[in-house]
Each structure stands twice: as C-alpha cells, then as structure tokens.
Amino acid sequence: MAQRLVSVWQPFFLSSDSRGAAIDAATELEDLGYSRIWFSGGFGENVAPRFREILDGTTRIGVATGIVSIWHSSPPEVAAFAQAAEQAHPGRFLLGLGASHAVVVEGSGTDYRKPYSRMVDYLDGLDAAGLSPQRRILAALGPRMLDLSRDRSAGAHPYFVPAEHTAEARAAIGPDRLLAPEVAVVLDPDATTARATARQYTSGYLALPNYTNNLRRFGWTDEDFADGGSDRLVDALIPWGTVEKVTAGLEQHYQAGADEVAIQVLNGGDATTFPADAFRTLAAALI
C-alpha cells in the first residue's frame, strides 16, 4: 500500500460562485497539509474550468474530478484538458471518471444503456487521444468496474461506501493501484442532530439504485434504506461525533486498505459555504 494520504471531497469548489473564495479555501487546505481536493465534475460538457483555476491558484495540492460523467463529455476534449493540466502542473491533476446514474443521465435526454460497455469505449477513446492510464481513476463500486479500474486506470474512487467495501475493493484492484474512497463525516457529538445532518445527505443517495444495489451485496436491506437510512446504516456510512470518533471511523477505511481517504464534511446541506473550521480540526488530528 502506498503512503497514507488525507484528502478533501467538497462540492463547495464547484458550487461556489466566487473563484477567489474557492482558491482561498484551496490554499488553506494546501497549507494545512491535505494531499488532494476532489469535487464533482458536474454534468456540463467536458471538464469545468474551475479545476484548472484551482490548480493555477495553488502550488502543491492535487486536484481531482469526482467525477466527470462519461455521458456528458467527450474523450478527446477531456484528454486535452488533462494533458494540458499535466503539462502545466505535473502530477497534480487526476481525472476521475464515472458512469453516473440512470435518473441523472436520462433526465438530460441521453439514453442510459450498458454503462460498463460505455466506460470501456470511453477509455478506448482516452487511449487513442494519448492520455496515460495513470492520470485517470474510475468511480468503481461493483466487481466488474473494480476490475476495469485495476486494468485500465490508476485505481478506484468509490463513493458512499462502508469500510467493508473498501476491503473488497482493495482485494479486487490489488496492492499497486490507488484506492481513494470518499467518506462523508459529521463533526457533532449529539446522536440526534448528527444523524439528522447525515440523513440530509444519505436520503438522496439511497434513492439511486447504483448505491443501494452495491449496499445490498454487504447485507443491507430495504428496511435500512427507508427514511434516509437506519441508524445502523447511517453509522456505518457516515462517521459522526467528536473528532476522535470521526477519525476512528476514517481509520477503518485505512485499515481496510485505502491509500487515500477523501473527506467530505457535511454541514447541513449547504454546498456553498466552505466548512473551514472542521477541516482545520481534522487536519490537526490526521495530518
């Protein structure tokens, strides 16, 4: 397993209207010692300019798409973006790719069929455009996509998974591929309010079959998915509590085989405010 890395996954970086505020936040995370910033590629065409803006506005921290949808972007244009970022900032940009979800893709007027085959074709397009497999990573949940992430990318970036999935993913991709799960957390010691905050996040994802089907493989049932998730499921997915309890939950993913954990701080569904205090607290404990 590679060096243990502590990273950030935060929608703020794409949702913020202020380029300056996003760069200020990124600079602070860099100074705190975080390894990489992940944020959604959104569902516009190709790669949002914000990724390059963050790279240009910082000096060391990595930047990764989590993820660019293979239904809303073209391999040649995405490869060109990644290659230009690599030339300007060697080793700092990582292209995260994902098959997204049927409800999202079909809602934009695209037919969601055979996502695995679509990913294979997309990777073929990136190869043809000359993008190195080591500059891309796949949002992999199930066995077939995990195998593909091992064979044709730098590794896997699972999202919305318990530590048991991290262990399975490590076994699937082997010791030499990057495993970087996203893990959402709530820094709140009160069980009632912490779980309520967590359910504002889990409710949306538990409506998506890609995630519930993946969780079923680990024994979770429809009862666990109802009403934003059972206490047991929320506790398995979202470390909450004191900083010591949260870091213990993150440690489970490292122990299960993660090289890098991309921490998403939940702040009541507010994607436009950067939770600076929480990331300062976590940096003091983890870095």
N, C-alpha and C positions, 0 to 999 in steps of 0.2 A: 504493500500500500504506500502511496506517495505521502509527502508531507501533509499533515493535517492543516486544512485551510478553513478560515471563518469568513463567510461572505454575507452579503445583504441581498435580499429579494424584496423590492418595494415598488408598488405601482406608482408611487409619487413621481418617479423620474419621468414617466411618460405623460402622466395626467397633469403635472404642474404646467400652468400657463407661462410661468416665468423661467426662461432659460437661465437667468442669473441665479435664481433660488436653487435650481437643480444643480448647477455647477458648485455653488457654495456648499450644498449638502454633500455632494460627491467629494469635494476637497476635504471636508471634515472627516468623512469616512476613511479617506486615504490617510489622513494624519493619525486617526485612531488605530490604524493597522489592519483594517479589513482588506481581504485579498481581491474581492471582485464585487461588482454591482450587477445584479440581474434585474431586469424588468421586462414587462410584456412588450412584444413587438407590435401589439395592436392588430387590427385587422384591415389596415390600409394596404396599399400596394407596396410590396417590397419592404425595405428596412427604413424605419423612421429616422429622420435626420438627428433626432435627439441623441442617439447612440454615438454618433461621431462628435457631437457637441460636447458630450461628457468626456470622451477620450481627449479631445483637443484642450479641454479646460482643466485637465489633471495631468499628473506626470508619471504615476506608477500603477495605480489601481487598475485592475482588469474590468472590462465591461462585457456583458453577455446578454444576448436576446433570450428571453424566457417566455414565449418563444416567437419565432416568425412562422406564420401559418403557411404550409405548403400549398394551400388552396388560394392564397391571396398574394402570391409573389411568384416571380419567375426565376429559375435557376441562373440564367446569365446575368441578370441585374443584381441579384443577391450576391453572386460570386464576385462581381465587380466591386460592390460595396465592401465586402470582406477583404478582398485583396488590396484595395486602396487603404483600408484601415490598418492592415498588416504592414504595408509599406511605410505608413506614417508613424505607426505605433507598434513596433514588432512585438508579437507575443501577447498583446493586451486585449485583443478583440476575439471573442468566441461566439460563433454563430449557433444559437440553439434553434432547432427545427422541430416542429410538431404537426401532427395530423389534426389538431383541434377537435371539434365536436360537431356532430351532425346538425344539431339545432342552430349552431352558430353559422356553419358553412351554408346550409340550405336557406337560412334566413337572409343571406346575402345574395341569393339567387344562383348558387352553384350546387350541382348535384354531388352529394357526398357518397361516393361509391368506392369500395376497395381501397381503404386508406393505406393499408400496408403496401399494395402494389403502387399506389401513388407515391409513397415515400421512396420506394426503390427507383422509380422513374426519375424522381426529383434528384436523388443522389447521383444517378447516372448523368443528369444534366449538369450538376455541380462538377463532377469529374471531367466532363467534356469542356467545361469552362476553366478548368485548371485549378480549382480550389482544393487545397490539401485536406484530406480527411481529418487531420489533426487540428484543423481550425473550425471544426463543427462538432456538435453534440446533439443527441436526439432525446426528445421528451418521451421516454420509454416506460411503459407500465407492464404490459404482458410479455410472455416469453418470446414471441416472435420478434417484437420490436426491440427487446433487450438484446437478442442475438444479433439483430441488424446493427444496433448501436455498437456492439463489440466489433463486428466485422468491417464496418464502413464509416466509423467516426471515432472521435477521441473518447467517447464514453456515453454515459446516460445521465439525464437530468429529470428524475421522477418528481412529480408534483402531487401533493395531497396524499401522502402515503405514511403508514406507520413504520416503525423500525423493523418489523418483520419483513416488510417489502424490501427495505434496504439490504437486509441479509440475503434475500433471494436474488436481488439484482447483482450484488457482488459475486455470488456464486455463478450467475449467468454470464457476466461480462469478463470474469477472470480478474487476476490481480493487477494487470497492467493498464487497465482502462480507467479513466476518470469517472468517479461516481459522486454526483453532486445533487443530492435531494434538496428540494425546497422544504422548509419546516416553518410553519406559522406558529407564533407564540403570543401569549398574553401575560404581561407583567402586572399581575393583580392577585393578591393573596386570598381574596374573597371568592369562595367557590361559586356563589350565585352570580355575581356580576362578571366574573371571569368567564364562566361558561356561557353567559348571555352574550358577551362580546364575541366569543368563539363561534357561537351559532349564527351570528350575523354573517360570518364568513362561510361556515360549513353548509348553510342552507342552500346556497346557490350551487355549490359543487355536488351536493348529494342529489340534485335534480339531473345530473349528467350521467348517462349510462356508462361512459368510459370509466368513470371513477367508481361507481357503485359495483360494476362488474368486476373491477380489479379487487375491491374490498371483499367481495363475496368469496374470492379464492382463499382468503385468510379467515373465513368462518363468520363474517359479519352478515347480518340478515336484514330483511325489510324492517323489522322492528327497530333495529339500530339506526336505520336511515330516516325514520319518521321524525317530524317536528325539529329538524335541524340536527338530529343525531342524538342517540342515547348518551347518558353521562359517560358510559364506558367507552364509546367510540370517540366522543369529543376528547376525553382524557388521553386516548391512545394517539390521536392525530395532532393535538394542539397542546404542547407543554404550557402550563399556566402556573401562576403562583409567584412566590418570591424569586429573586434572581437565582438563588441556589437551586430551587426546584426546577426552574426553567432550564438552567444549564445541565442539570441531571437528565432532563428529557432529551436535550440535544446530544448529550453524551451517548445515549442509547443508539443513536444513528452512527456515531463514530465507531462505537464498539461493534456495530453490525457490519461495518465495512466502508462507510462513507469516507472519502478523501476530503470532501468539502461539504459543509452544510450552508445552504443559502437561507438566512434567517429573514422571515417576514414578520414584522411587528404589527399586530392587529390593534388598531386604535379606533374602534367603534365604527368601522365602515368608511372612515374619512380617508380617501385616497389622495387628497390634495394637500394635506399637511404632513410634513416630514417629522416622524417621532424621534427627534434628536436625542432627548434625554434617555429614552430607552436604549438606543444604540450606544450611547456613552456608557451606560450601566453595564450592558452586555460586553462591551469591549474590555472594560476593567476586569470582568470576571473570566473572559475567554481568551484574550489575546495577551 
